[in-house]
Amino acid sequence: MKRIININYPDDPQLGIGSDDQSSNEDILDAYSKTVISATGKVSPSVVHIFNKQLENNKQTNAPQGGAGSGFLISSEGFIVTNSHVVNGAKELEVNISDGTSYMAEVKGDDPSTDIAVIRIYGKNFPNTRFGDSKKLNVGQLVIAIGNPFGFQYTVTAGVVSALGRSMRSYSGRLIDNIIQTDAALNPGNSGGPLVNAAGEVVGINTAIIMWAQGIYFAVGSSTAEYVVGKIITEGRVRRALLGIAGQTIMLPQRVINYNHLKIDRGILVQQIIPTEHADNSNFNRGDVIVGFNNIPVGSVDELYLQLNDYYIGKKVEIDILRKGIKKSIDAVPVEA
């Protein structure tokens, strides 16, 4: 009697086995492509190319010197969001929109501390896009960068959110919080362009590249950008509070941490008290170490900066300090920076 043996073959396209899985893979790839195409189609008409003319002619070519970057329209009235460093020092700004039309733009305001600026062109019914919520992003989520690297207009790259909650310094030296790290490729000229989610919402402003690294790029989150842009459009600037002191971050001895029941191991050593009109910083002494702001622990100069927003300008605040190793609270009134 012959015994029949059932053999399970691996997927083999030549045998027609596994074709369902192959179709499934093609469907997945097609769905990914459709997502990128859809999101790009929604946002790319609002992306602009910005040329910053310095008006100082190059001695060799006699052409105006300057730089280029990207931006995106957020209203039909012509308001454009970009990076502060893209428009910094501009004598003239030329903006090219998606239909090929060129406009001269004016700077409505910029905030070097977050590397965000708003410029405006004048006309009607400009294509525009809207901000999404960067706080809803997840690591691994699809994101799409649109911009004009090296002058190649409306270039699209796709990747994922590599990390959230990063911090980096703006070109003004101040720390920008809640930075998005992505591997969606950026190049010089992408600065100021939108980082977009699958729904076609702007979740970040592409701002920085680590030149010696691959696949590490950064964008200012829309939760930060939307606040700054709103302030610039309504008030012309972003207001911040100033205590009128100079200091540096130091590590605290463990015995001081234990004795005062501190939740942090660092503080801000007050090295100089700067007389500032309308600010009350008279309760500070040189040598004090700041460890709290309105009952919020602050262990570094950057953490203190993040607390000093416009809400506290002219208002009394409570500062926790260490004086001769003993914790105490003093009052201060910040002034507008």
N, C-alpha and C positions, 0 to 999 in steps of 0.2 A: 504494500500500500504506500502510495506517495503522500508525503506530508507537505502541506502547503504552508509556506512561511511568508508572513506579511513583513515587507520591508518598508520602513519609513524613510523616504528620501528627503534630503535637505532641499531648501528652495532652489530650483534650477529653472531659469528662464527658458532654456531650450526645451525642457519637458513641460513647460506651461504650469509648473507647480509654484505656488507662492505668488501668483499674479495678483491676487487680491491684496496682499501686503504691498506689492509694488504700486498698485493703484492708490493704496492708502497713503504711501509716502509721497506720491505725486500730488495728491489732494492737499496734504499738509504743506508742501512747498508752495502750492498755488495759493493757499489761504494766507501764508506769510507774505507772498508777493502782493496779493490783493490788499492786505492791510497797509503795507508800505505805500503802495500806489494811491490808495484812498486818502491816507493822511497827508501825503505829499501834495496831492491835488487840492486839498482844502487850504493848505498853508502857503504853498509856493507863490501864488499870485501876489501875496502881501509882502514877500521878501524883496528887499531892495539892496542895491549896490551903492556904497557910499565912498566918495573920493574926497579926501581931506587935502585941500590945496593950501600949501604954506606960502605961496607967492614969492618965495625966494628962489630965483632961477638957478638951476644946476649950471655950473660954470662950463661943463663940457658939452652939454646938450642944449643949454639955454631954455630948458623946459621947466615949468613950475615943479618944485619939489613937493612931496606929500606922501600920504599913505592911503590905503584902501581898507575897507571893512564891509561888514554886512549890517543889516538892520531889518526890522519888520514893522509894517503899518498896523496900528491898533485901533484906528478910527478912520471913518470915511472922510474926515476933515483934514487928514494928512499928518497926524501925530505918529512919529516913528521912534521906536525903542532901539537902542544900540548900546555899545560899551562906551564908557567915558574916555578910555584911552584911544578910541577910534576917532573922536572929534576933538581931542585935546589939542590946543594951540592952533585951531583952524582959522585961517583968514577967509576962506570960502569953502563951502561944502556943496558938492555936486551929487545929486541923488538920481540914480537910474532905476525906474520901476519896471515891472515885468513886461509891459507892453512896449518897452524901448524908449519911452519918453524920459527926458532929462529935466530936472528941476534944480534950482538953487534953494538950499535949505538954511534955516536959522536954528541956532541952539536955543532951546527953551529953558534948559537947565541941565546940570550934570552933578553927579555925586561920586567923586573919586573914591570915597570910602567903601562903596559897593561896586565900583566900576560900571555904573549905569548912567546913561544919558538919554534925554528926550530931545529930538529935533523935529522940525516941522517943515513941510512943503505945503504950498497953497494951491488948491484946486477943489474939485468936487468928486464925490462918489469913488473915492479910492478903494481898491480891494483891501480888506483888513482881516485880521484874525483876533483871537481872544486868548486870554490866559486860562490855563487849567490850574489844578491844585497840586503843587509839588509835594505837599505833605502826604498825599495818597500814593506816592510812588513806592514801589517795592524793588529790592535788589533782584536783578534778573529780568526786569520788565523791559519790553521793547521800547526803544527810543530812536528818533530819527533826527539827524542834524541837516539843516539846509543853510547854504551860504554861498559865498563867492571866493573860494580859495584861489590865490594867485590870479584873480581876475576871471576865473572860469565861472561864469554866472550860473546861479541856480543849481549848484552841485548838491546831490543828495547822498548821504551815507547813513547806514543803519547799524545799530548795535544794541547793547543792553545797559541798564543801570548797573554799574560795577560796585558802587558803594554810595551810601547816603550819610549826611551829617558831617562831611569833611569841613575843614576850615583852611583858608588860605589867605595870604595877604594881598590886598589890592596894591596898585602901583603907588598909592599914597602912603602905604605902610600900615594901614589899619586892617585889622582882621575881619574877613568876611565869613560869616557863619552859615551853616546849612548849605554847603556847596555839594553839588551832584557830581560824582565821578562816573564817567561813561567810557566805553570803548568805541563809540561811534566816531570814526576818524575825523579829525579837524586839522586844518593847515592854516598858515598865515592868510588872512582874508576872511576866515570864518568868524572872526571875532564880532560879536554883536548879533549874530544870526540866531534863529530860534532852535531850541531843542524841543521836539514834538513827541507827544505820546500817540498811541494807536488810534485815538479818537480825533486826532488832528488839533489838539489843544497844546498851546505853548506852555511847557512845564519848566523851561529854563532858558537862560541866555548864555550861549557859548562864549567863554571868556578867556580860557588859558590852556596852554599846551606845555607839557614837559618835553623839551626839544630832544633830550638824549634818551627818552623812553618811547616805547611803542605801546599803543593801546591804552594810554592814560591821558584822559582829557577831562576838563572841568567846565561846569556851567553854574551860574548863579540861579538858585531855585526861584520859581515863579512866586512863591510866597513872600520872598524878600523883594523881588523885582516889582511886583504889583503895588506894594506899599510905597516904595521909593518913587515909582512912576507917578502914582497918584499925588504924592506930595509935590513933585516937580511941576506937574501940570496945574495944580491948584494954587501953590504957593511960590513956585519958582525955585525952590531949594528944599533940602532936607535939613531940618533944624536938629541940633544935638546939644546936650547939656555939657557943661564944663565946670569942674570943681576948682580949678586953679592951683593944682599941685603937680609936682613932678616926682616920679618914683620909679622903682624897679621891683620886679618879682624876686622874692627870696624864699628859700626853704626854711621851715620852722623847726626848732628843736623838739624832739619827741616829748620831753618833759613839759614844755609849754603847751603842746597840743593836749596832753593828758590833763594837765592842771585846769585848763580853761574849757575842757570838753568840746574841742573844736572838731568839725567834720571835714576839715581840709588840712593839708600839710604844707601849704604855702600862704604867702601874704604879700602885700605891696608896701615896701618900705618907702615912707615919705622922705624924700631927699631935699625937696625945695618947696616952699610955699610962695606962690606967685600972687602978688596983689592984683586983684581983678575987680573992675568996677561992677557994682551991683551983686557980686558974688560974696557970700559970707563963708569964708574958710578960716576964720580967726581961731576956731577951736582946735585946729590941727597944730601939732608940734613936729619939728624935724625929728626923725627917729621913730615916730609912730608907725605901726604896721597895720594897714587896713585888711580886715578879714571878712567884712560883711557890709552889704548895702541894703537898707530897708529889710533887714532880717533874711536876706539872701546871701549865702556864703559866696565870697569872691576871693579867688586865690591868685589872680594875675591881673596885670594891667589890661589885658584884652578882655577878661571877664568883667572888669569894672566898666570898660568902654561900652560893652553890650548893654549894660543897665542904664547908661546915661543917655536916654532918648529925650525927645522934646517934651514929654509929659512932665518931666521934673524941672524944667526951666523955671526959675523963680520960686520954686516950692521947697519947703523945708524937708530934708531927708535925714534919716538916722544912719550914721556910719558906725560900724563896730570896728574898734581898733584894739591893738595891744600896745599898752604904754608901760614900759619897764617890765614886760612879760605878763601883765595883768590885763584881762579883757575889760573894756568899758565902752560905753556908747556916747557919741557926741553928735551934735546937730550941725548941719551945713545947708547952705542954699546955693545950688548950682546956677550958673549964668549961661546964656546962649553962647555956644562955641563960635 
